């Protein structure tokens, strides 16, 4: 045979070797064979060059066919052993656990001043307008217990809802009730009743997530039916979007838009790693910067809601500040990061643990503490009554302390229009001086938020204002404030704002 034929025979031998190697890699039983038939090649030294070429080409064709089957079987075996599916299979398995949520509620409407003017009504016959108006909204949710009908969503999705409807992927509709909500982490747990077990999602491990991991977001943006987007983990440990929020966020470039809130952020194993909560945007739409609440926080908060009906947030009982280089130098410390204890509350967890002013907290349960926010999250995400290990620096020596956390008092908030319609648009709470440390007592009423263009906004009230008196009557808390303002046609509010004293007049 000529040189070409010899080269073709060598190629054939190599192909057989590759196929044989692939087959051997499967550890399959002797009774099961990858090959559907055997291939035999007998070389007759007397055959012509053309006949040899034809025979070898046929052998190569058969070998390639067998190799393709072997490779297909190999990939199928690997798929079974690793339990990895294609992306469409993954979505098909997990998406039934993601639901669309619609809410309905009522809120105080802002009346036009002409409508209450007798002169205007006399000449134009203007009827009285309703004081309340309906509003709607919604988002997404994730079924985490198909038997009990538990659904995780964002607290802001169901805020002020009088009625909650849940729509599953199979087209069914359910009424839902709120089991509990936590504004600090923007998480809520709602419940629906079903005659059958609902599809549920598996909770993953957000602590093992790495930047660059592929993720998929499932939700109902803009009220559309279920929508799927994909991307990667862009960053970890992002701070909460609100100053009073607890915990850190996962950043992703998977498209998240209004309505995705409360949905699912899953990894390629189909496990939940986060709950989409917010986006950074300039125009109201997605620009590739979305944030999700890690599932580790979700597990913590939902378990507390299930156990207690609310979140019993841990309290250490200290007033702290960031440790900077210049402060560390003044104190003669060899470190420049941590949470510096300025005061310790009497009868607090910190005092019981032996913490002192001047101590610098550098770790809580082996988690590094570099600043005030780190400590706030580390303690605030733990339950009251939970024991924690605290590592401090005292006189440049490392000391370990153990503390049993107290409980942060639940903040009572009131929509001001429930007290007096003049205050419509303001959200109120008791103002407790040094509330973070349990020092002091209630010192008035603080305005938590103001709705734009509301009565309160037009009266020049602002978030952060502290109302300490109405007329000449000092008020120490919401109950006292309510007793002197309810049903009054004129309000004279004495307000503290950034160290200044103001008088705000309001009248119907």
N, C-alpha and C positions, 0 to 999 in steps of 0.2 A: 504493500500500500504506500501511497505517496505521503509527503510531509503534512499536507493539509488534513488528510484522514487521521494521521497520528495525533495531531493537535485536537481534532474534534473528539477523538476517543479520550484524551486527557480531560477535556471539558466535561464529558459525560461522567467520567469517574469522579470528578470534583462534585458535580451535581448530586450523584448518588451518596457521596460522603456527607454533603450538607443535609440531605433529606434524612439520612440515617441518624445523624447527630440530633436533628430536631425531634425525631421520633423517640430517641433514647432519653431526651430531657423531660419526658412527661411522667415517668414512673408508672406507666400503665400496666395493668395485669397482662400476663402472658396470653390470656384467652382473648384479649382485645387488641386488634392491630390497626394502626393508622392506615396502612396500605390496603386498598381494596383489591389489588391484584399484584402479582410479582412481575418484574420485568427481567427478561433474560436476553443477553447478548452473546451470541457465539460468533467469533471472528474466524472466518475461513481464509487462510492465507492465500488461497487461489482466486478469491473473488476479485473483480475488477475495481479500479479506483472509484468509478462512478457508483457501482453497487455499494461499495463501502461507505461512501458519502451519504447515500440515501438511507442506509441502515442506521448510521450514526445520528443523522438529523431526526429520524423517527424516534430513536431512543431518547434524544434530548427533549423532543416534544412531550413524550410520555413522562419523562422524569420531571419536567416542569409542571405538568398536570398533577402528578403525585405530590410534588413539593408544595404546590398551592393548597392542596387539600390538607397536607400536614400542617402548614402554617395556619390555615383557618381553624383546624382542630386545636392547635396550640393556643391561639388567641382566645378561643372559646373556653379552654381550660383555665387560662390565666384569669379571664373575666370572672369565672365562677369562684376561683380561689381567692381573688382579691375583692370580690363583691363590688366591683366598679361598673357603673352603667354609663351609657352615653348621656349627654346633657338633656336631650328630650325625655329619656327614660327617667332621669332624676327629677325633672319638673313634673312629669306625670305622677310620680310616687308622692312627692311632697306638697304639691299645690292644693290638693283637696283639703289640707289642714289650714289653709289661709282663707279668711272670710272677709267680706265687705260689711262695713258697719255704717248705718245711717241713724242719725239722731234728730229729735225734734224737741224744742223747748220754747220758753217764753222769756222775754227780757223787757225791762222798763223802756218804753219809748220816750223820746225827748219831745215834749209838746211844744208847738209853736205858741209863743206868748200871745199872739193875736186871738187864738182860739178861746182863751179864758178872759178876754177883754169884753166887758158888758157892752161897751160902745160898739165894738166891731160886731158882736153877736146881734145887737138890736137892729142895726141897719143892713146887715148882710145875711142874717139868719144862719150863721155858721154853727153847725151842730158840734157838740162835745166830741172830741176825738178820743179813741181808746188810749189808756195809759200804758198798755202792754202790747207788744207785738211778738209774733212767732218768728222763730229762726230755725234754720236747719243746718246740717253739716254732717260730718262723718269722716271715715278713714278706713283703716284695715285692722285686722286682728288675727291671732294665731291660736288654734286649738291645741292646748297642751295636755288636756285630759279628755279623751273621747267618751269615757264612761260618765264622768260627772259633768261634762259640758263646760269645763273651764276654758276661758279664752283670755289671752293676754293682749292688751292694747295700750295705747298711750293715755295718760290721764287727761291730756288736753283734748283728746278725741271725744270723750264722753262728758266733758265738763258742762255743768248746768243742764244736762239732758233730762227731760221729763219722760221721754220715750226712746227706747233703743231697739232697733231692728238689726238682726244679723242675717246676712244672705250667704249661703254656702255655695260652693262651686257647682253642686248638682242641681241648683235652682230652688232649694228649699229656703223658707223664711221662718225666722224664730224671733220671739220676744226675749229680750235679755234683761237681767237685773245686775246691778252693781254690787259686787261683794266688798270692794274696797279700792281706794286710789291713794297714790302718794305723789303729791306735786313736786316733792324734793327730787325724785328720780324720774318724774313724768311717766309713771307706770300705773296701770289699773288692771284689776281682775274682774271680769264679768262672767255671767253664767247663763247658759241656755239649757232647756230640757228637750230631750229627744227620746223617741221610743227605741232607737237603735244606737249602737256604739258609733260615734263619729270618728272620722279620720283624725289622727293626732300627729304632731311632729315630734321628733326626737330631739332632746336638748343636748347640745354639744358642749365643748369646753373652750370658752373664749380666752382663757389664760394661755392656751397653746397656739393661738392665732399669731401669725407673723405677717409683717409688711410684705406685700407681693402675693399673698395667697389669693387664689381666685374665689370669687363669691357671686351669689345670685340673689337679687332682691325681688320679692314677690309681693304685690299689693294691688290696690285699686286707685291709682292716681287720677285726680280730677273726676272722681266718681265713675270712671270707666270700669268695665268688668275686669277680671283679673289680668294683670300685666306683669311680664317677666323682663327684667333687665340684668345684665351681667357686668362685672368689672373686677377690680382687685381691692385688697386692703391697702389704702393709701398711707395711713398713719395710725398709731395707737396712742392711748393715753391723752387724748385731747380733752381739755376742760369742758365742763358743762357750759351750755350756751347762756344760761342764766346765772346771775351772781349767787342766788340762794339755792342752786341745784347741788346735788350730791353725786359723786362718782365721776368716772372718766368715760370718754366716748371712743368708739371705733370710727375712723374716717374711711370712707369708701368713694370710689368714682363710679360705682354702679348707679345708674340714673334713678334718683329719688325725687319725687315731685309731691306737691300737696295731695293728700289722699293715700300716699304710701305710709304715712304715719301709723304705727302700730302693726305693720306687716312683718314679713320675715326676711332676715338676711341669713342665708344658709351657705355652708361650704359645699365642696364637691362630693362630700359623703352624704349630703342631704340632711345634715344636722343643723339645728338652729344655733347661730353664734351671736345674733344680735337682733334688736327691735329697732327698725328705722324710726327716728324721732324728729329730726330737723335737718334743714339744709342751709348752706350759706349761699345767698343769691342777691343779685342786684335788681333783677326784674321780675321776681316771683317764680321763675322756673329753674330747672336744673342747670348748673354750670359745672358739674362734676365734683362738687364738694358736699357730700352728705354725711350725716352722723347717725350712728346707731348705738343703743344702750347695750353693753355687753351682757351675754346670757348669764354670767356669774352674778351680776346685779339683779337680773330678772329672777333668778332662783331665790336669792336672799329676800327680796321684797315680796314676792308672791307667797313664799312660805310663811312670812309674817302675817300677811293678809288672811291666809287660810287659817292660821292658828289663832290670831287675835282679832281679825276684822279690821285691823289698821296696822300701821308701822310703828313699832316701839323703838325709836332710834336711840342709840347709845349716847351717853353723856359722860365726859371725863371730869368736867368741872374746873377748867382753867381758862385764864385769859392769856393769849399768846401773841407773839409777833414773829416776823421773819428775822432770822439771824443774818446780819450783813457783816461784811469785813470790818467796817469801822466799829460796829457794836462789839464784835468778837474781840477786837483789839483792846477796846476799853475794859472789857471783862477779863482780859488776859487768857482768852481761849485759843486753842490751837486749831479750831475748826471754824468754818465760815458758812456752814449750811445746817439747817435744822429749824425746829420751832422752839423759840425761847419762851419759857414760862415767866409771865410777869406777875400773875396773881393766882392763888389757889383758893377755890371756894370752900368755905367751912362745911364740914360734914359731907363732902363730895367724894367721889371715887378716887380722885387725885390725892386728896388729903389722906384717905384711908390707905392708899398705896405708898405714902411717904414721899410724894413729889413736893418740891419746894420751888419758890421763886428763884430764878437764876439757873435752874436746870434747863438743859437743851435736849429736847426729844429728837432722837435721830432714827429710831426704828419702832414700829408697832407690829408685833407678830412677824418679825423678820422682813417687813416691808420698809424700804428706805423712806425716811421723812426728810425732805429738803426744805420745806416751807410750810406756811400756815395752811395752805390749801390741801397739801398732802395729808396733814394731820386731821383736818376737818373731814376729808373723805374717808380716811382709814377708820376713824371713830364713828362717823355718822352713818356708815353702811353696816355697822355691827348692831346687834340687838342689845337692848337694855338687859342687864343681868349677865351678859357674856363676859368671860374672863379674857383679858388680853395681856400679852407680855410687852412691856415698854422698856426700851433701851435708852438711857439718858447719858449725857455727859455732865459731870459735876466736878468742878475743880480739875478739869482735864483728865478725869478718870471715868471709864465706862462702868455703868452700874445697871443692873437689871431689876426692874420693878414689875410687880403683878397687880393688876387692878380689876375690880369687878365694876363694870360700867353702870352708871345710873341711867335715868330716862329723861329725855327732853320732853318738856310739857307740850302737849298738842296745842298748836296755835289755833285759837278760835277766830275765824274770819266771818265777816258779815258784809253782804251787799247793802250799801248805805240806803238804797231806795226802800229797803224793807223797814227802815226806821222813819225816814221822812223823804218824800219825793223831791224836795229841794236838793238833796244830796245825791240824786241819781247819777250813776257813773263812777262812784267811788267805792273802793273795797277797803274795809276797815278791820283793824285788829287791836287788841290791847297792846299798849307800848310798855314794855318792861325794860327798865334800864339795866344794861349789862346782862341781857337775857341769856347770852351764851354761857355765862358762868354761874347762873342762878343767884347772882347778887341782887340786892335791891328788891323793889316791889313795883307793881303796876303804877305808871306815872302819867297816864292819859290814854289817848287813842291815836294810833298811827295810821296814816293813809298808805295802803300798800300799792294801789294802782288807781289810775284815772283813765276813763274811756274818753277818747278824743270827741270833741263837740258835745259833750254831755253837760248837764247842769253844773256839775262839780268843776268841770274844765272851764266853763264860761265864768264861773265865780273865782277863777284863778287859784283854785286849790291844786296842789301838786303832790305826786308820790313822794313820801318821806316826810311830809308835814306831820307835826305832832299837835293834836288838839288837846289843850290842857284845861280849857274852860269854855263854857257857853254863857255869854253875858258875864255875870259876876259869880256864876256857880262853877267851881272847880270840878273836873271829872277825872276820876282815877282809872276808869275802865269802861268797857263797852256797856255794861249794865247801867252805870251811872249816866253815861252819855245818852243812852236810849231814853232814860226816864225824863231827861230835861229837854229833849229835842223832838220827841214823837208828837206828830200832828201839829207842830207849831208852824205859823204862817211866816214868821220872821226868825232868822237865826243870826246871832252875833257870835262868831267863833273866834276864840283867842288861840293863835297858832304860833308854834316855834318852827322856824325854818332856817337851817344852817346858822344857828346861834342868834338869829334875829327874832324879834317879837312882831307879829302881824295881827290885824283885826280884819276878818272877812265877813262882810254882810251878805246875807241871802234872804230874799223875800219872794213870796208868790205874787 
